[in-house]
Amino acid sequence: MEPATMAWTLAAAGFALVYWFVWVMGAAEVQGKRAVDLQMGSIADDKVGDRYSQYWSFFRSPKDTAAAATADKVPAFVDTFYNLVTDIYEWGWGQSFHFSPSLPGRSHRDATRVHEERVADLLQAKPTHRLLDVGCGVGGPMRAIAAHSGSHVVGITINEYQVNRARAHNRKAGLDARCEVVCGNFMAMPFPDASFDAAYSIEATCHAPSLRDVYGEVFRVLKPAGLYVSYEWVTTPLYRADDPDHVEAIHGIERGDALPGLRRQDEIAAVAKEVGFEVVKELDLALPPAHPWWTRLKMGRLSYWRNSLLIRALTLLRVAPKGVSEVHEMLYETAHHLTRGGETGIFTPMHMVLLRKPENPTTAAA
């Protein structure tokens, strides 16, 4: 082969490789983001490193975080966390920021949709209902539940960048008439009393320093007899605080996911009852016969290095902001801790509670 021909062939192959890794991987139609579009939310490019350092300083020591986990501090750092990770989540995971049990012979996307539609079914959602999505992220579950039930869904997230992403996705899906998104703190929601027929939260309330405050707000905005279902991140009875491996796995999950401290499985229903809810059903959806939820996290070393090199190259070319590599590495390490938590059974991200607000809530809560 002539040198000129070889050079053109290599150039074409190189361009095709870059095109595949950068433009095709993570195509917005499938996963929400392309690699070339990665941002750090609303954080200015030159501030990403500083904001990441501030986040890590707050969450790197779980004991210190728990001591500092006041209602006025945690929301700001959770907001920072989602500015840092939202685009990476969309690029590598999709528009639904949660886990689901794997389904034999079905894709992750199918398993995710089934897991979300289960929420609508548990709530007995109808087209006439107005549902609240507590901690909606970029709205993947909201759109699935609205499409499945025909209900009008209002989502709340503390992160303004996610609000804009969710609204854009809603328009693109043709669901903006039935899906509404507001920016706010779910521990002090800007909604009137008794304004929703039902509510749900999918792996979101784990970010709250006080579960009682979140549940109390949901209780307030629900109509009497309204249902609320939540998928909670919790430690299971298998967790041993005297086992260093257990402690490291749980602390790793807390550090890498902006959690002020994971709750125990037996605490959830007790808190719900404290605020006045009736517990209709309680079940760990991760238990057999459910298939493992953590298999999706098991990225091979080749895939990891491919993604890592791509992000580093985009950072070097100033296509992606400085600091993206550090955030990507943090999420990769967190995936190991989550996988360990799942394999040992000491952690579940889908402890489901179905709650009902009584017909006479004042008497029930007294």
Beta strands, then each sheet from edge to edge (+ up, - down):
strand 1: 130-134
strand 2: 152-157
strand 3: 179-183
strand 4: 196-202
strand 5: 222-235
strand 6: 263-264
strand 7: 278-284
strand 8: 347-356
sheet 1: 3+ 2+ 1+ 4+ 5+ 6+
sheet 2: 3+ 2+ 1+ 4+ 5+ 8- 7+
end
